[in-house]
Amino acid sequence: MGIIVRYIFRELGVAFLFGFVAFTLLLLIVGVIERAVSRGIPLSTAGELIPIVFPEMFSISLPVTLLLAVTIFFSRMSGNNEVIALKALGISPKAFLMPVFAIAFVMSLVAVGGKELFLTWGHKGINTFIYRNAENIVIGTLKKSQRFETDDKQLTILVKGVDEQQRLLEPTIILKNESLTFEARTAKIAIDFETQMLEITSTDTRATGDRFNMLVGDRTTSFPLSKIISDDSSDRPSNMDLNLIGQERGRVAGQIEQQRRIIAAHRTFGARDPWTMGASGGSIDDWTQPQIEEAKNAIRSLQKHQWRLSVEPPRRWATGFCCFFFVWLGAPLAIWMRKSDFFASFFACFVPILILYYPLLAFGLAQAKKGLLPPMCVWSANVVIGLIGLWFLRQVHRY
């Protein structure tokens, strides 16, 4: 058995490393380019994002490459009648499948850890990189489209062009919240990291407001850097590490209880008000005071956030452990098919995953986020794949 286990580890390792390197490299290229395009990062500096994005791409590529390696190995092993030879020696298929399942279990833990590493370190690294290159991002966007606009439309910069010294030519700076428009001959962009402000220093500036139009000469316009660069790692449950999710759930539960006390207090005092004495005594929905309606809306919003927080930990564990369940299905199915063509075995494994696993996962996740199903329903996709794999495992063991 020691020789067989070493043989399995060696052959699986070669197939896995080849597929993992190729697929992860492809995902890295696509992921870095996607982030560079969506955030306006110049492609010349986007390569610095590779080590930051790697943990996320690692956790994505791991299940697919592990399934590919398992189907390659066991389809060849079964096609060459090596499984029949082992059975003839009195060795059960479970004996050489168990080490593979153990590897898949460990890889599932690694996938969960890779995702957690990206959330705790990768997001911060991306935002730090973007803040450090905010000047190049703004200038790069202006060079490309002659227009830069923040997500909230509070700042708009229009230019005729950008020269070799990175100066903005004939810029128009529009501050929507102040109802001000600045037109200048040239302008220069700089970042003040101490104050976290974007500074636009313009020359020969003319300011236009609702009721005035005046020449102000040289001027420096400052705008918060946080408004320029959106931070996608803020308070969304999908971007929080597991340690903070428990704290956030406790905070949200406290806020919900506080809003319920507000409703109870208004109902109590409303019932004692002689002017409303005759209208009291109904359910909460019968009360239409603005304070009660505001509290109800706050509770609804907090409950939605609470449902998302509740579903996030099981979702991460379920998606991480798809490594194990993919192998649980792929290994016995490849042996059962008895074909040396590993492409046929791989797609025979991947088709039920596409048809069953991902739709079930998406459905369970959507319903759990709405509070219609318990959070653990996100494991239903893994359970279904596991039951199918169990049937193939019994078939392989029996025949």
C-alpha positions, 0 to 999 in steps of 0.5 A: 500500500505504501508503494501505491500511495506514493504512486498516487501522490506522484502522478496526481501531483504532476497533473495538479501542478501543471493544471494549477500553474496554467489555470491560475496564471490565466485567472491572474491575467484576467483578474488583474486586467479586469481590476485595472480597467474597472478602477482606471489603473494604468496597465503599466503599473497593474502588474503590482497587483499580481501578488495581491490578487493571487490568494483570490485566484488561488482559491478559485482555480484550486477546485477546478484544477484538482478535479482535472488532476483527479479525472486525468489520473483515475481515467488513465488508471481505469482505462489501463485496467490498473484498478482491475489489477488492484482488485485482483490483488484483494485491494479495495478501491476505497484503499487508494481513494481514501488518500485522494479524499484526504488530499481534497479535504486538506485542499478545501481548508487551504481554499478557505484560508486563501479566500480569507487571506485575500479578504483580510490582506488582499482588499487592503493591499488593493486599496493601498495600491489604488490610493498610492496611484490615485494621481496616475489613475485620474490622469490616465482616465483623462488621457483616455476619455478627457473626462473624469467623474466620481461615482457620486457625481460630485466632482467632474473634470473635463480637459482638452488634453494632457501634455507630457508634463502631466498638466491638464490643458484647458480643464473645467472642474465642476463641484456639484455640491458647491454649485461651482465651476472652474475654468483654467488654462492649465492645472496640475494634480497632486495627492496630499497623503497626510490630509487624504485629499486630491489637490488640483492647482489651476492657473488663470482660473475663472470661477462661475457660480449661480450668481457670479462670474469672476477671475480668481487667478491661481487656485487650489481645489481640494477634494477628499481622496475617499470620494475619488477612489471607491473602497469596495472592502468597506462593510459588505459581509462578502468583504469582511473577514470571519472574525469581524462578522461575529462582532458585526452580527452582535452590533446589528442585533443590538441596533434591532433591539434598540429600534424595537424599544423605540417602537414599544415606547411610542406605542406606550406613550401613544396609548396614554395620550388622551388625544389618541386614547381611542385609537390605541390598542392595535398592532404595530402596523396600525400605527403611522407615526413618523417615528414608528415608520422610521424605526420599522424601516430601520429594522427591515434594513438591519434584518437584511444586513443581518441575514447577509451576515448570517449566511456569509460564514457557511457560504465561505466554508461551503464554497471552499469545501467544493474541492472535496466534493468535486473530488468525491464525485470525480474520482469514482466517476472516472473509475466507473467510466473505464475510459482512458480519455480523460477529457470525456471523464472530466466533462462527465464530472463537470456537466453535473457540477454546472447543471446542479452544483452552481444553480443550487448554490446560487438559489440557496444563497439568494434565498438565505440572503432574503431570510427565506431559508436557513443559512446552512442551505448553502451546503445543499449543493455540496450535499447533492454532489456528495450523494451522487458521488456516494452512488458512484463510489458504491458502484466502483466498490461493488463491481 
